[in-house]
Amino acid sequence: MKDYFTIGEVSKLFDIKVATLRYYDEIGLLHPAYMDEKTNYRYYSTQQFERLNSIKYLRALDLPISKIIDFFALRDIDSLVSMLKEQKEEVAKKKRNLEIMEKKISHRILQIEDAVHTPLDEIMEIKLPEMRLAYLRHQYVLGEDLEHPITELRSNFGINGGVFLGKIGISISMPQLEAANFATYSSVFMVLEEGDQLDSASITIPEREYLRIRFKGTHMEAAYHYKRLLTYMKDCDYKLIDDSIEITIIDSGLTNDVEKYVTEILLPYKR
């Protein structure tokens, strides 16, 4: 029976890349049984196969290399159980994060499909549940580059790159709306979803009624639609109660076709 195997043979037997076996040698996780001084070929003995199987098992459980090295240094049942319990908690955490991500993806699909199929240029009276926002007071004049305030928002709140496109919005203050100034925005914000963690405190907008309109285009085309909403509000004898909420739901981040851009304006009101 063969006692020694080359690194290539071990690679095939255990379905482990040669580069990985060399790495295990370098970090002291698994040294070859011996190395030919003339050829520098690595050879492994059958007695090392059990250790290799253990390494594969622990790596399949996604244990870090450092913990596997610690385990082999101790070779202790209690330390193994403790390590596996820690890994179980880590897996549970990843599972929770994946479930949150799944909800985010489902929510984003619904947002896009809703924006695509919703009638445009139609004023609707709707009621929305409370919203949690990362909110930055920042004056922005229509036509200016929004990237700087958005970057400042991300920095101030510790928002990472995993934020979905379309969640960023801007608003016009109530006084500016009442003065019919639709070219000066007062803030930039991000609508938060379940699982969004921030370094700073967010604000919560309560459940309330809105006038909503969706139109083809971006913030640059919004003024006409603000006028329509305010006229509708006046005709119905409704009262504006807060700043606007304006979000481009479909923009250049999602499509190259400008004809498919969709922006939403919400004006909160009371009867």
N, C-alpha and C positions, 0 to 999 in steps of 0.2 A: 504494500500500500504506500502511496506517495505521502511523504512527510512534509515536504516544503513546496510552496507555490510562489510563482513570481507575482509581482504587483499587478500585472495584467490579468493573470489567471484569477487572482482574488477579486479584482474589479468585476470580472464577468460572473464569478460565482455568487457574489453578494450584491451585484447591481449597484456598486459604488464607484464613482468616477476615480480614475487614477490620480487626478489632481487633488481630490478629497482625501485619498489615502496618504498622499504626500503631506498634505496639510496636517492630518492627524499625527503624523510622525514629527513634524516641526513643532507642534504645540505640546507634544508629550502625551497625547491621548492614546496613541497606538504606535509603538515603534515596531519595525520589522524584527523578526527573530534574528536575522543577521543580514549584513550587506557585503557583497563581494567587493573586496578592496580594489581589484583590477578593473571591474566593469561598472562598479557602483550600483549594480542591480540590487533591488530590495527583495528579500525572500521572507515569506510568512509561514509559520508552522501551523499544523492542524490544532495545536493547543490554543491558538489565538482566535480560533473561529467562534468560540463561546463569547469572548469579549466583543468580537465584531457583531455578533447577533444582538448582544445587549446594547451596544452603541446604536445599531439600527433601530431597535425597539424604542429606546429613549429619544432618539431624534424624531421618530415617527410621532411621538407624543409632543413634539415641538419643544423639548427641553433645550435650554441654551448649552452650548459646548462647555462653558465654564462650570455649570452645575454637574454635567456628566463627568468632567475631570475630578470634581470634588467627590462625587459618588465613588469613583474607582479608587480614590486615595483612601477613603474610609472603609468601603465595602461593608456597610453596616445596614441592617434591616431598618432600624429606627430612622436613620438618615434618609433612606430610600423612601419610606412611607411619608416622612415630612416633606421631602422634595416633591413627591407625587401629589400630595395635598395642595401644596403651593401652586403646582402646575394646573391642578383642577380648578382652583380659583381664577387663575389666569385665563383658562379656556372659557370659564363662565363669563368673565368680563368681556372677552372677545365676542362671545355669542351675543351678549347684550348689545354690544356696539354694532354687530352685524344686523341685529334686528332693528335697531334705530336707523341704520343706513338703508335697510330695505324699506322702511316707512318713508324715509326721505325720497327715495327713488320713486316709490308709488305716488307720493304727493306731487312730485315734480311732473310725472307723466300726466296726472290728472289736471295739473295747472296748464300744461301745454295743450292737451286735448281740449280743455275747456276754452282756452284762448282762441284756438283754431276754429271751434264750432260755435262760439258765442256770436250773436248778431252784433255787428259794429255800428257805431254812431247812434245807438239806442239808449236813452236814459232809463235807468231802472232804479226802483226803490228796493233796497235789500237790507237785511240785518246780518251782521257778522259777529262771530264770537270774539272774545277778548284777544288781543294781539300783544305779543311781547316783542319789544324793539331794542336793538342797540342803536342809540340815537346820538347824533353829533350836531350841535348847533353850528351851522356854517353857512355864511351867505354865499350864494352862487348866482351869477348873472347868466341868463340863457345864452348859450354859445360858448361859454368857457369850458375848459377841459375838466371833466368830473373826476378824472383818475386821481388827482391829488387829494381832494376831500375823502374819496373812497379809501385811499391808502391810509390816510390819517385815522379814519374810522376803524379800519382793521387794526392799526397799531394801538390805538387807545383802548380797544376792547379785547386785544389779544386774539383776534379772529384769525384762524388759520386758513390755509388754502383750500380746505375741504368744503367751503361754503358754496352752495349751488348757485349757478348763474340765475339771474332773474329775481333774486331776493333783495337786491339793493334798490332803494327808492329815494326820492327827494320830496320835499313838501314846501308849500307856500304858506306863510303865516296868515292867520285870520285877518289881521289889519291890512296886509297887502291884498288879500282877496277882496276885502270890502272896498279897497281903494282901486280895484280893477287893475292892479299891477301884477301881471302874469309873467313878467320877465325876471323877477328877482325871487329866488328860492331861499328859504331860511334854514333848511337843515337837510342832512343826508342820513339815511337810516338803513338798517337791515332787519327784515322780518325774521324773527328767530323761530326755530322749530324744536320739537322734542329732541333732547340730546345736545343742543348747542350750549357749550360751556363758555363763559366769558370771564375775563380778568376783572372787569368792572361791572357795576350794577346796571341792569337794563331797566326800561320803563315798560309799564303795562297800560295798554289802552283798553278800556272796558268794552263789554259787548254793547253795541249801539247800532242805530240806523244810519245808512249812507245813501246818498245819490251816487250811482255809478254809471260811468260811460267808458266804453272801450272803443278805440279807434285805430285805424291803420296809420302807423308812423311812430315818432319818438317824442321826446320832450319839446323838440323844436316846433311841433305842430299842435301843442297842447292849448295854447291861448284861446283859440276859437271854441274849444270844447269846455273850457272853464266858463266862458261867457254863457254858453248854452245851459250849463248846470246851474249857474247863479240866476239866470232868467227863470228857469223852471222852478227853482226854489222860491223866488219872489212871487211867481204866479200862484204857487200852492200855499203861500203864506207860511213857509217853513223858515226856521231860524238856523243859520250857520252857527255851530258851537265849537269848532276847533280848526286846526290847520288841515290842509289837504294831505292826501296820501296819493302819490303818483309813482307808478312802477311800470317800466317797460318789460312786459312779460316775455315777449319774443323780440330779440334784437340781434345785433351782429355776432353775439356770442353763440347763437344757435343756428343762424342761417345767413347765407350771403345774399338772399333775395330780399331786398328792401320792401318789396310789395307785401311781404309776409310779417313785417314788424307789427306788433300789437302793444299798445300802451293803455294802461288803466288809470283812471282818476276816480278817487273816492272823496266825497265831501260829506262830513258828518253833520247831521242836522237833528233838530227836534221839531215836533209839530206844534 
